[in-house]
């Protein structure tokens, strides 16, 4: 199952806190698509997810400053 989390209005460190909380709610093997802004969130969320043992499948540019990070739990 795929879940979506929009944290484009959030700032670090809340970006990964919100991502981690959402990952805790989904089942192992599920996919989380995180929409976030470029800069610190784009640098920190994928790195932090991998450090926590999650698999970052892709990082894609969506539009303007918005990017999508696809994480498998």
mmCIF file of the N, C-alpha and C atoms, coordinates in Angstrom:
data_MODEL
# 
_entry.id   MODEL 
# 
loop_
_atom_site.group_PDB 
_atom_site.id 
_atom_site.type_symbol 
_atom_site.label_atom_id 
_atom_site.label_alt_id 
_atom_site.label_comp_id 
_atom_site.label_asym_id 
_atom_site.label_entity_id 
_atom_site.label_seq_id 
_atom_site.pdbx_PDB_ins_code 
_atom_site.Cartn_x 
_atom_site.Cartn_y 
_atom_site.Cartn_z 
_atom_site.occupancy 
_atom_site.B_iso_or_equiv 
_atom_site.pdbx_formal_charge 
_atom_site.auth_seq_id 
_atom_site.auth_comp_id 
_atom_site.auth_asym_id 
_atom_site.auth_atom_id 
_atom_site.pdbx_PDB_model_num 
ATOM 1   N N  . UNK A 1 1  ? 0.845  -1.182 0.000  1.00 0.00 ? 1  UNK A N  1 
ATOM 2   C CA . UNK A 1 1  ? 0.000  0.000  0.000  1.00 0.00 ? 1  UNK A CA 1 
ATOM 3   C C  . UNK A 1 1  ? 0.892  1.248  0.000  1.00 0.00 ? 1  UNK A C  1 
ATOM 4   N N  . UNK A 1 2  ? 0.437  2.279  -0.666 1.00 0.00 ? 2  UNK A N  1 
ATOM 5   C CA . UNK A 1 2  ? 1.195  3.518  -0.740 1.00 0.00 ? 2  UNK A CA 1 
ATOM 6   C C  . UNK A 1 2  ? 0.495  4.603  0.077  1.00 0.00 ? 2  UNK A C  1 
ATOM 7   N N  . UNK A 1 3  ? 1.274  5.308  0.879  1.00 0.00 ? 3  UNK A N  1 
ATOM 8   C CA . UNK A 1 3  ? 0.778  6.402  1.716  1.00 0.00 ? 3  UNK A CA 1 
ATOM 9   C C  . UNK A 1 3  ? 1.485  7.682  1.276  1.00 0.00 ? 3  UNK A C  1 
ATOM 10  N N  . UNK A 1 4  ? 0.833  8.828  1.495  1.00 0.00 ? 4  UNK A N  1 
ATOM 11  C CA . UNK A 1 4  ? 1.423  10.108 1.113  1.00 0.00 ? 4  UNK A CA 1 
ATOM 12  C C  . UNK A 1 4  ? 1.464  11.030 2.328  1.00 0.00 ? 4  UNK A C  1 
ATOM 13  N N  . UNK A 1 5  ? 2.570  11.769 2.435  1.00 0.00 ? 5  UNK A N  1 
ATOM 14  C CA . UNK A 1 5  ? 2.737  12.748 3.510  1.00 0.00 ? 5  UNK A CA 1 
ATOM 15  C C  . UNK A 1 5  ? 3.253  14.036 2.889  1.00 0.00 ? 5  UNK A C  1 
ATOM 16  N N  . UNK A 1 6  ? 2.521  15.128 3.077  1.00 0.00 ? 6  UNK A N  1 
ATOM 17  C CA . UNK A 1 6  ? 2.933  16.435 2.551  1.00 0.00 ? 6  UNK A CA 1 
ATOM 18  C C  . UNK A 1 6  ? 3.528  17.260 3.688  1.00 0.00 ? 6  UNK A C  1 
ATOM 19  N N  . UNK A 1 7  ? 4.845  17.453 3.638  1.00 0.00 ? 7  UNK A N  1 
ATOM 20  C CA . UNK A 1 7  ? 5.515  18.268 4.668  1.00 0.00 ? 7  UNK A CA 1 
ATOM 21  C C  . UNK A 1 7  ? 6.185  19.485 4.029  1.00 0.00 ? 7  UNK A C  1 
ATOM 22  N N  . UNK A 1 8  ? 5.604  19.947 2.910  1.00 0.00 ? 8  UNK A N  1 
ATOM 23  C CA . UNK A 1 8  ? 6.198  21.089 2.202  1.00 0.00 ? 8  UNK A CA 1 
ATOM 24  C C  . UNK A 1 8  ? 6.173  22.370 3.039  1.00 0.00 ? 8  UNK A C  1 
ATOM 25  N N  . UNK A 1 9  ? 5.274  22.449 4.021  1.00 0.00 ? 9  UNK A N  1 
ATOM 26  C CA . UNK A 1 9  ? 5.193  23.653 4.857  1.00 0.00 ? 9  UNK A CA 1 
ATOM 27  C C  . UNK A 1 9  ? 5.983  23.518 6.156  1.00 0.00 ? 9  UNK A C  1 
ATOM 28  N N  . UNK A 1 10 ? 6.590  22.343 6.377  1.00 0.00 ? 10 UNK A N  1 
ATOM 29  C CA . UNK A 1 10 ? 7.329  22.086 7.615  1.00 0.00 ? 10 UNK A CA 1 
ATOM 30  C C  . UNK A 1 10 ? 8.799  22.485 7.464  1.00 0.00 ? 10 UNK A C  1 
ATOM 31  N N  . UNK A 1 11 ? 9.450  22.703 8.602  1.00 0.00 ? 11 UNK A N  1 
ATOM 32  C CA . UNK A 1 11 ? 10.867 23.036 8.627  1.00 0.00 ? 11 UNK A CA 1 
ATOM 33  C C  . UNK A 1 11 ? 11.593 22.049 9.530  1.00 0.00 ? 11 UNK A C  1 
ATOM 34  N N  . UNK A 1 12 ? 12.883 21.837 9.279  1.00 0.00 ? 12 UNK A N  1 
ATOM 35  C CA . UNK A 1 12 ? 13.685 20.937 10.104 1.00 0.00 ? 12 UNK A CA 1 
ATOM 36  C C  . UNK A 1 12 ? 13.728 21.486 11.521 1.00 0.00 ? 12 UNK A C  1 
ATOM 37  N N  . UNK A 1 13 ? 13.691 20.636 12.532 1.00 0.00 ? 13 UNK A N  1 
ATOM 38  C CA . UNK A 1 13 ? 13.761 19.173 12.462 1.00 0.00 ? 13 UNK A CA 1 
ATOM 39  C C  . UNK A 1 13 ? 12.406 18.499 12.336 1.00 0.00 ? 13 UNK A C  1 
ATOM 40  N N  . UNK A 1 14 ? 11.310 19.266 12.236 1.00 0.00 ? 14 UNK A N  1 
ATOM 41  C CA . UNK A 1 14 ? 9.975  18.665 12.200 1.00 0.00 ? 14 UNK A CA 1 
ATOM 42  C C  . UNK A 1 14 ? 9.741  17.831 10.943 1.00 0.00 ? 14 UNK A C  1 
ATOM 43  N N  . UNK A 1 15 ? 10.497 18.082 9.880  1.00 0.00 ? 15 UNK A N  1 
ATOM 44  C CA . UNK A 1 15 ? 10.271 17.323 8.647  1.00 0.00 ? 15 UNK A CA 1 
ATOM 45  C C  . UNK A 1 15 ? 10.502 15.830 8.880  1.00 0.00 ? 15 UNK A C  1 
ATOM 46  N N  . UNK A 1 16 ? 11.616 15.477 9.515  1.00 0.00 ? 16 UNK A N  1 
ATOM 47  C CA . UNK A 1 16 ? 11.850 14.047 9.734  1.00 0.00 ? 16 UNK A CA 1 
ATOM 48  C C  . UNK A 1 16 ? 11.016 13.506 10.882 1.00 0.00 ? 16 UNK A C  1 
ATOM 49  N N  . UNK A 1 17 ? 10.706 14.330 11.864 1.00 0.00 ? 17 UNK A N  1 
ATOM 50  C CA . UNK A 1 17 ? 9.840  13.890 12.967 1.00 0.00 ? 17 UNK A CA 1 
ATOM 51  C C  . UNK A 1 17 ? 8.489  13.463 12.396 1.00 0.00 ? 17 UNK A C  1 
ATOM 52  N N  . UNK A 1 18 ? 7.898  14.295 11.554 1.00 0.00 ? 18 UNK A N  1 
ATOM 53  C CA . UNK A 1 18 ? 6.600  13.959 10.938 1.00 0.00 ? 18 UNK A CA 1 
ATOM 54  C C  . UNK A 1 18 ? 6.724  12.718 10.050 1.00 0.00 ? 18 UNK A C  1 
ATOM 55  N N  . UNK A 1 19 ? 7.844  12.604 9.302  1.00 0.00 ? 19 UNK A N  1 
ATOM 56  C CA . UNK A 1 19 ? 8.065  11.445 8.438  1.00 0.00 ? 19 UNK A CA 1 
ATOM 57  C C  . UNK A 1 19 ? 8.172  10.179 9.282  1.00 0.00 ? 19 UNK A C  1 
ATOM 58  N N  . UNK A 1 20 ? 8.934  10.237 10.366 1.00 0.00 ? 20 UNK A N  1 
ATOM 59  C CA . UNK A 1 20 ? 9.135  9.065  11.219 1.00 0.00 ? 20 UNK A CA 1 
ATOM 60  C C  . UNK A 1 20 ? 7.822  8.641  11.877 1.00 0.00 ? 20 UNK A C  1 
ATOM 61  N N  . UNK A 1 21 ? 7.012  9.606  12.314 1.00 0.00 ? 21 UNK A N  1 
ATOM 62  C CA . UNK A 1 21 ? 5.716  9.285  12.914 1.00 0.00 ? 21 UNK A CA 1 
ATOM 63  C C  . UNK A 1 21 ? 4.816  8.575  11.905 1.00 0.00 ? 21 UNK A C  1 
ATOM 64  N N  . UNK A 1 22 ? 4.817  9.052  10.662 1.00 0.00 ? 22 UNK A N  1 
ATOM 65  C CA . UNK A 1 22 ? 3.997  8.420  9.627  1.00 0.00 ? 22 UNK A CA 1 
ATOM 66  C C  . UNK A 1 22 ? 4.513  7.021  9.319  1.00 0.00 ? 22 UNK A C  1 
ATOM 67  N N  . UNK A 1 23 ? 5.833  6.844  9.257  1.00 0.00 ? 23 UNK A N  1 
ATOM 68  C CA . UNK A 1 23 ? 6.400  5.522  9.001  1.00 0.00 ? 23 UNK A CA 1 
ATOM 69  C C  . UNK A 1 23 ? 6.018  4.546  10.115 1.00 0.00 ? 23 UNK A C  1 
ATOM 70  N N  . UNK A 1 24 ? 5.895  5.031  11.335 1.00 0.00 ? 24 UNK A N  1 
ATOM 71  C CA . UNK A 1 24 ? 5.514  4.172  12.466 1.00 0.00 ? 24 UNK A CA 1 
ATOM 72  C C  . UNK A 1 24 ? 4.077  3.676  12.337 1.00 0.00 ? 24 UNK A C  1 
ATOM 73  N N  . UNK A 1 25 ? 3.253  4.399  11.579 1.00 0.00 ? 25 UNK A N  1 
ATOM 74  C CA . UNK A 1 25 ? 1.831  4.059  11.443 1.00 0.00 ? 25 UNK A CA 1 
ATOM 75  C C  . UNK A 1 25 ? 1.563  3.072  10.311 1.00 0.00 ? 25 UNK A C  1 
ATOM 76  N N  . UNK A 1 26 ? 2.512  2.885  9.406  1.00 0.00 ? 26 UNK A N  1 
ATOM 77  C CA . UNK A 1 26 ? 2.261  2.035  8.246  1.00 0.00 ? 26 UNK A CA 1 
ATOM 78  C C  . UNK A 1 26 ? 2.902  0.660  8.432  1.00 0.00 ? 26 UNK A C  1 
ATOM 79  N N  . UNK A 1 27 ? 2.471  -0.280 7.600  1.00 0.00 ? 27 UNK A N  1 
ATOM 80  C CA . UNK A 1 27 ? 2.951  -1.661 7.699  1.00 0.00 ? 27 UNK A CA 1 
ATOM 81  C C  . UNK A 1 27 ? 4.302  -1.836 7.013  1.00 0.00 ? 27 UNK A C  1 
ATOM 82  N N  . UNK A 1 28 ? 5.066  -2.823 7.499  1.00 0.00 ? 28 UNK A N  1 
ATOM 83  C CA . UNK A 1 28 ? 6.342  -3.161 6.865  1.00 0.00 ? 28 UNK A CA 1 
ATOM 84  C C  . UNK A 1 28 ? 6.083  -3.553 5.415  1.00 0.00 ? 28 UNK A C  1 
ATOM 85  N N  . UNK A 1 29 ? 6.884  -3.027 4.504  1.00 0.00 ? 29 UNK A N  1 
ATOM 86  C CA . UNK A 1 29 ? 6.708  -3.296 3.078  1.00 0.00 ? 29 UNK A CA 1 
ATOM 87  C C  . UNK A 1 29 ? 5.877  -2.235 2.366  1.00 0.00 ? 29 UNK A C  1 
ATOM 88  N N  . UNK A 1 30 ? 5.161  -1.399 3.127  1.00 0.00 ? 30 UNK A N  1 
ATOM 89  C CA . UNK A 1 30 ? 4.387  -0.314 2.529  1.00 0.00 ? 30 UNK A CA 1 
ATOM 90  C C  . UNK A 1 30 ? 5.328  0.788  2.046  1.00 0.00 ? 30 UNK A C  1 
ATOM 91  N N  . UNK A 1 31 ? 4.806  1.633  1.177  1.00 0.00 ? 31 UNK A N  1 
ATOM 92  C CA . UNK A 1 31 ? 5.557  2.738  0.584  1.00 0.00 ? 31 UNK A CA 1 
ATOM 93  C C  . UNK A 1 31 ? 5.019  4.058  1.124  1.00 0.00 ? 31 UNK A C  1 
ATOM 94  N N  . UNK A 1 32 ? 5.931  4.965  1.464  1.00 0.00 ? 32 UNK A N  1 
ATOM 95  C CA . UNK A 1 32 ? 5.547  6.317  1.882  1.00 0.00 ? 32 UNK A CA 1 
ATOM 96  C C  . UNK A 1 32 ? 6.134  7.316  0.899  1.00 0.00 ? 32 UNK A C  1 
ATOM 97  N N  . UNK A 1 33 ? 5.250  8.083  0.258  1.00 0.00 ? 33 UNK A N  1 
ATOM 98  C CA . UNK A 1 33 ? 5.686  9.176  -0.619 1.00 0.00 ? 33 UNK A CA 1 
ATOM 99  C C  . UNK A 1 33 ? 5.652  10.459 0.202  1.00 0.00 ? 33 UNK A C  1 
ATOM 100 N N  . UNK A 1 34 ? 6.816  11.067 0.370  1.00 0.00 ? 34 UNK A N  1 
ATOM 101 C CA . UNK A 1 34 ? 6.919  12.295 1.166  1.00 0.00 ? 34 UNK A CA 1 
ATOM 102 C C  . UNK A 1 34 ? 7.148  13.460 0.212  1.00 0.00 ? 34 UNK A C  1 
ATOM 103 N N  . UNK A 1 35 ? 6.236  14.437 0.247  1.00 0.00 ? 35 UNK A N  1 
ATOM 104 C CA . UNK A 1 35 ? 6.413  15.662 -0.529 1.00 0.00 ? 35 UNK A CA 1 
ATOM 105 C C  . UNK A 1 35 ? 7.071  16.682 0.385  1.00 0.00 ? 35 UNK A C  1 
ATOM 106 N N  . UNK A 1 36 ? 8.217  17.221 -0.060 1.00 0.00 ? 36 UNK A N  1 
ATOM 107 C CA . UNK A 1 36 ? 8.947  18.168 0.779  1.00 0.00 ? 36 UNK A CA 1 
ATOM 108 C C  . UNK A 1 36 ? 9.619  19.228 -0.077 1.00 0.00 ? 36 UNK A C  1 
ATOM 109 N N  . UNK A 1 37 ? 10.111 20.247 0.590  1.00 0.00 ? 37 UNK A N  1 
ATOM 110 C CA . UNK A 1 37 ? 10.763 21.356 -0.098 1.00 0.00 ? 37 UNK A CA 1 
ATOM 111 C C  . UNK A 1 37 ? 12.260 21.103 -0.231 1.00 0.00 ? 37 UNK A C  1 
ATOM 112 N N  . UNK A 1 38 ? 12.858 21.768 -1.221 1.00 0.00 ? 38 UNK A N  1 
ATOM 113 C CA . UNK A 1 38 ? 14.305 21.635 -1.408 1.00 0.00 ? 38 UNK A CA 1 
ATOM 114 C C  . UNK A 1 38 ? 15.028 22.300 -0.243 1.00 0.00 ? 38 UNK A C  1 
ATOM 115 N N  . UNK A 1 39 ? 16.325 22.072 -0.161 1.00 0.00 ? 39 UNK A N  1 
ATOM 116 C CA . UNK A 1 39 ? 17.118 22.629 0.933  1.00 0.00 ? 39 UNK A CA 1 
ATOM 117 C C  . UNK A 1 39 ? 17.282 21.587 2.019  1.00 0.00 ? 39 UNK A C  1 
ATOM 118 N N  . UNK A 1 40 ? 17.222 22.037 3.275  1.00 0.00 ? 40 UNK A N  1 
ATOM 119 C CA . UNK A 1 40 ? 17.451 21.138 4.415  1.00 0.00 ? 40 UNK A CA 1 
ATOM 120 C C  . UNK A 1 40 ? 16.541 19.910 4.423  1.00 0.00 ? 40 UNK A C  1 
ATOM 121 N N  . UNK A 1 41 ? 15.213 20.066 4.217  1.00 0.00 ? 41 UNK A N  1 
ATOM 122 C CA . UNK A 1 41 ? 14.373 18.862 4.229  1.00 0.00 ? 41 UNK A CA 1 
ATOM 123 C C  . UNK A 1 41 ? 14.797 17.837 3.179  1.00 0.00 ? 41 UNK A C  1 
ATOM 124 N N  . UNK A 1 42 ? 15.143 18.297 1.992  1.00 0.00 ? 42 UNK A N  1 
ATOM 125 C CA . UNK A 1 42 ? 15.537 17.390 0.916  1.00 0.00 ? 42 UNK A CA 1 
ATOM 126 C C  . UNK A 1 42 ? 16.859 16.695 1.242  1.00 0.00 ? 42 UNK A C  1 
ATOM 127 N N  . UNK A 1 43 ? 17.737 17.368 1.963  1.00 0.00 ? 43 UNK A N  1 
ATOM 128 C CA . UNK A 1 43 ? 19.012 16.763 2.354  1.00 0.00 ? 43 UNK A CA 1 
ATOM 129 C C  . UNK A 1 43 ? 18.827 15.810 3.541  1.00 0.00 ? 43 UNK A C  1 
ATOM 130 N N  . UNK A 1 44 ? 18.029 16.234 4.525  1.00 0.00 ? 44 UNK A N  1 
ATOM 131 C CA . UNK A 1 44 ? 17.949 15.508 5.789  1.00 0.00 ? 44 UNK A CA 1 
ATOM 132 C C  . UNK A 1 44 ? 17.004 14.315 5.800  1.00 0.00 ? 44 UNK A C  1 
ATOM 133 N N  . UNK A 1 45 ? 15.827 14.427 5.169  1.00 0.00 ? 45 UNK A N  1 
ATOM 134 C CA . UNK A 1 45 ? 14.839 13.351 5.272  1.00 0.00 ? 45 UNK A CA 1 
ATOM 135 C C  . UNK A 1 45 ? 15.341 12.049 4.649  1.00 0.00 ? 45 UNK A C  1 
ATOM 136 N N  . UNK A 1 46 ? 15.854 12.052 3.407  1.00 0.00 ? 46 UNK A N  1 
ATOM 137 C CA . UNK A 1 46 ? 16.341 10.769 2.862  1.00 0.00 ? 46 UNK A CA 1 
ATOM 138 C C  . UNK A 1 46 ? 17.504 10.183 3.677  1.00 0.00 ? 46 UNK A C  1 
ATOM 139 N N  . UNK A 1 47 ? 18.431 11.028 4.087  1.00 0.00 ? 47 UNK A N  1 
ATOM 140 C CA . UNK A 1 47 ? 19.578 10.552 4.863  1.00 0.00 ? 47 UNK A CA 1 
ATOM 141 C C  . UNK A 1 47 ? 19.123 9.973  6.201  1.00 0.00 ? 47 UNK A C  1 
ATOM 142 N N  . UNK A 1 48 ? 18.260 10.691 6.895  1.00 0.00 ? 48 UNK A N  1 
ATOM 143 C CA . UNK A 1 48 ? 17.770 10.231 8.196  1.00 0.00 ? 48 UNK A CA 1 
ATOM 144 C C  . UNK A 1 48 ? 16.961 8.949  8.059  1.00 0.00 ? 48 UNK A C  1 
ATOM 145 N N  . UNK A 1 49 ? 16.174 8.830  7.000  1.00 0.00 ? 49 UNK A N  1 
ATOM 146 C CA . UNK A 1 49 ? 15.381 7.611  6.786  1.00 0.00 ? 49 UNK A CA 1 
ATOM 147 C C  . UNK A 1 49 ? 16.301 6.407  6.623  1.00 0.00 ? 49 UNK A C  1 
ATOM 148 N N  . UNK A 1 50 ? 17.358 6.571  5.833  1.00 0.00 ? 50 UNK A N  1 
ATOM 149 C CA . UNK A 1 50 ? 18.301 5.464  5.643  1.00 0.00 ? 50 UNK A CA 1 
ATOM 150 C C  . UNK A 1 50 ? 19.033 5.138  6.937  1.00 0.00 ? 50 UNK A C  1 
ATOM 151 N N  . UNK A 1 51 ? 19.401 6.156  7.709  1.00 0.00 ? 51 UNK A N  1 
ATOM 152 C CA . UNK A 1 51 ? 20.074 5.933  8.986  1.00 0.00 ? 51 UNK A CA 1 
ATOM 153 C C  . UNK A 1 51 ? 19.181 5.165  9.956  1.00 0.00 ? 51 UNK A C  1 
ATOM 154 N N  . UNK A 1 52 ? 17.857 5.321  9.817  1.00 0.00 ? 52 UNK A N  1 
ATOM 155 C CA . UNK A 1 52 ? 16.900 4.634  10.688 1.00 0.00 ? 52 UNK A CA 1 
ATOM 156 C C  . UNK A 1 52 ? 16.565 3.233  10.160 1.00 0.00 ? 52 UNK A C  1 
ATOM 157 N N  . UNK A 1 53 ? 17.169 2.854  9.026  1.00 0.00 ? 53 UNK A N  1 
ATOM 158 C CA . UNK A 1 53 ? 16.963 1.501  8.512  1.00 0.00 ? 53 UNK A CA 1 
ATOM 159 C C  . UNK A 1 53 ? 15.883 1.369  7.452  1.00 0.00 ? 53 UNK A C  1 
ATOM 160 N N  . UNK A 1 54 ? 15.357 2.486  6.960  1.00 0.00 ? 54 UNK A N  1 
ATOM 161 C CA . UNK A 1 54 ? 14.350 2.441  5.909  1.00 0.00 ? 54 UNK A CA 1 
ATOM 162 C C  . UNK A 1 54 ? 15.034 2.504  4.551  1.00 0.00 ? 54 UNK A C  1 
ATOM 163 N N  . UNK A 1 55 ? 14.344 2.023  3.507  1.00 0.00 ? 55 UNK A N  1 
ATOM 164 C CA . UNK A 1 55 ? 14.920 2.006  2.162  1.00 0.00 ? 55 UNK A CA 1 
ATOM 165 C C  . UNK A 1 55 ? 14.382 3.189  1.352  1.00 0.00 ? 55 UNK A C  1 
ATOM 166 N N  . UNK A 1 56 ? 15.289 4.078  0.935  1.00 0.00 ? 56 UNK A N  1 
ATOM 167 C CA . UNK A 1 56 ? 14.893 5.198  0.080  1.00 0.00 ? 56 UNK A CA 1 
ATOM 168 C C  . UNK A 1 56 ? 14.954 4.703  -1.366 1.00 0.00 ? 56 UNK A C  1 
ATOM 169 N N  . UNK A 1 57 ? 13.788 4.606  -1.976 1.00 0.00 ? 57 UNK A N  1 
ATOM 170 C CA . UNK A 1 57 ? 13.686 4.061  -3.334 1.00 0.00 ? 57 UNK A CA 1 
ATOM 171 C C  . UNK A 1 57 ? 14.011 5.117  -4.387 1.00 0.00 ? 57 UNK A C  1 
ATOM 172 N N  . UNK A 1 58 ? 13.530 6.341  -4.168 1.00 0.00 ? 58 UNK A N  1 
ATOM 173 C CA . UNK A 1 58 ? 13.747 7.388  -5.171 1.00 0.00 ? 58 UNK A CA 1 
ATOM 174 C C  . UNK A 1 58 ? 13.622 8.767  -4.541 1.00 0.00 ? 58 UNK A C  1 
ATOM 175 N N  . UNK A 1 59 ? 14.301 9.718  -5.162 1.00 0.00 ? 59 UNK A N  1 
ATOM 176 C CA . UNK A 1 59 ? 14.152 11.134 -4.844 1.00 0.00 ? 59 UNK A CA 1 
ATOM 177 C C  . UNK A 1 59 ? 13.901 11.819 -6.172 1.00 0.00 ? 59 UNK A C  1 
ATOM 178 N N  . UNK A 1 60 ? 12.721 12.432 -6.321 1.00 0.00 ? 60 UNK A N  1 
ATOM 179 C CA . UNK A 1 60 ? 12.318 12.998 -7.608 1.00 0.00 ? 60 UNK A CA 1 
ATOM 180 C C  . UNK A 1 60 ? 11.918 14.464 -7.453 1.00 0.00 ? 60 UNK A C  1 
ATOM 181 N N  . UNK A 1 61 ? 12.230 15.250 -8.480 1.00 0.00 ? 61 UNK A N  1 
ATOM 182 C CA . UNK A 1 61 ? 11.775 16.637 -8.517 1.00 0.00 ? 61 UNK A CA 1 
ATOM 183 C C  . UNK A 1 61 ? 10.341 16.639 -9.024 1.00 0.00 ? 61 UNK A C  1 
ATOM 184 N N  . UNK A 1 62 ? 9.450  17.350 -8.342 1.00 0.00 ? 62 UNK A N  1 
ATOM 185 C CA . UNK A 1 62 ? 8.045  17.410 -8.744 1.00 0.00 ? 62 UNK A CA 1 
ATOM 186 C C  . UNK A 1 62 ? 7.789  18.692 -9.533 1.00 0.00 ? 62 UNK A C  1 
ATOM 187 N N  . UNK A 1 63 ? 7.886  19.835 -8.842 1.00 0.00 ? 63 UNK A N  1 
ATOM 188 C CA . UNK A 1 63 ? 7.626  21.119 -9.488 1.00 0.00 ? 63 UNK A CA 1 
ATOM 189 C C  . UNK A 1 63 ? 8.149  22.232 -8.593 1.00 0.00 ? 63 UNK A C  1 
ATOM 190 N N  . UNK A 1 64 ? 8.806  23.220 -9.165 1.00 0.00 ? 64 UNK A N  1 
ATOM 191 C CA . UNK A 1 64 ? 9.337  24.324 -8.368 1.00 0.00 ? 64 UNK A CA 1 
ATOM 192 C C  . UNK A 1 64 ? 10.265 23.790 -7.283 1.00 0.00 ? 64 UNK A C  1 
ATOM 193 N N  . UNK A 1 65 ? 10.043 24.203 -6.025 1.00 0.00 ? 65 UNK A N  1 
ATOM 194 C CA . UNK A 1 65 ? 10.904 23.743 -4.933 1.00 0.00 ? 65 UNK A CA 1 
ATOM 195 C C  . UNK A 1 65 ? 10.467 22.398 -4.340 1.00 0.00 ? 65 UNK A C  1 
ATOM 196 N N  . UNK A 1 66 ? 9.399  21.799 -4.874 1.00 0.00 ? 66 UNK A N  1 
ATOM 197 C CA . UNK A 1 66 ? 8.834  20.581 -4.287 1.00 0.00 ? 66 UNK A CA 1 
ATOM 198 C C  . UNK A 1 66 ? 9.481  19.322 -4.874 1.00 0.00 ? 66 UNK A C  1 
ATOM 199 N N  . UNK A 1 67 ? 9.842  18.410 -3.973 1.00 0.00 ? 67 UNK A N  1 
ATOM 200 C CA . UNK A 1 67 ? 10.413 17.119 -4.362 1.00 0.00 ? 67 UNK A CA 1 
ATOM 201 C C  . UNK A 1 67 ? 9.622  15.995 -3.697 1.00 0.00 ? 67 UNK A C  1 
ATOM 202 N N  . UNK A 1 68 ? 9.756  14.790 -4.245 1.00 0.00 ? 68 UNK A N  1 
ATOM 203 C CA . UNK A 1 68 ? 9.112  13.605 -3.683 1.00 0.00 ? 68 UNK A CA 1 
ATOM 204 C C  . UNK A 1 68 ? 10.197 12.612 -3.300 1.00 0.00 ? 68 UNK A C  1 
ATOM 205 N N  . UNK A 1 69 ? 10.134 12.142 -2.054 1.00 0.00 ? 69 UNK A N  1 
ATOM 206 C CA . UNK A 1 69 ? 11.034 11.093 -1.589 1.00 0.00 ? 69 UNK A CA 1 
ATOM 207 C C  . UNK A 1 69 ? 10.166 9.861  -1.365 1.00 0.00 ? 69 UNK A C  1 
ATOM 208 N N  . UNK A 1 70 ? 10.548 8.750  -1.991 1.00 0.00 ? 70 UNK A N  1 
ATOM 209 C CA . UNK A 1 70 ? 9.775  7.519  -1.865 1.00 0.00 ? 70 UNK A CA 1 
ATOM 210 C C  . UNK A 1 70 ? 10.553 6.572  -0.953 1.00 0.00 ? 70 UNK A C  1 
ATOM 211 N N  . UNK A 1 71 ? 9.922  6.205  0.164  1.00 0.00 ? 71 UNK A N  1 
ATOM 212 C CA . UNK A 1 71 ? 10.565 5.398  1.203  1.00 0.00 ? 71 UNK A CA 1 
ATOM 213 C C  . UNK A 1 71 ? 9.765  4.109  1.391  1.00 0.00 ? 71 UNK A C  1 
ATOM 214 N N  . UNK A 1 72 ? 10.494 2.996  1.449  1.00 0.00 ? 72 UNK A N  1 
ATOM 215 C CA . UNK A 1 72 ? 9.847  1.720  1.780  1.00 0.00 ? 72 UNK A CA 1 
ATOM 216 C C  . UNK A 1 72 ? 10.139 1.391  3.230  1.00 0.00 ? 72 UNK A C  1 
ATOM 217 N N  . UNK A 1 73 ? 9.081  1.029  3.966  1.00 0.00 ? 73 UNK A N  1 
ATOM 218 C CA . UNK A 1 73 ? 9.276  0.668  5.372  1.00 0.00 ? 73 UNK A CA 1 
ATOM 219 C C  . UNK A 1 73 ? 9.768  -0.765 5.458  1.00 0.00 ? 73 UNK A C  1 
# 
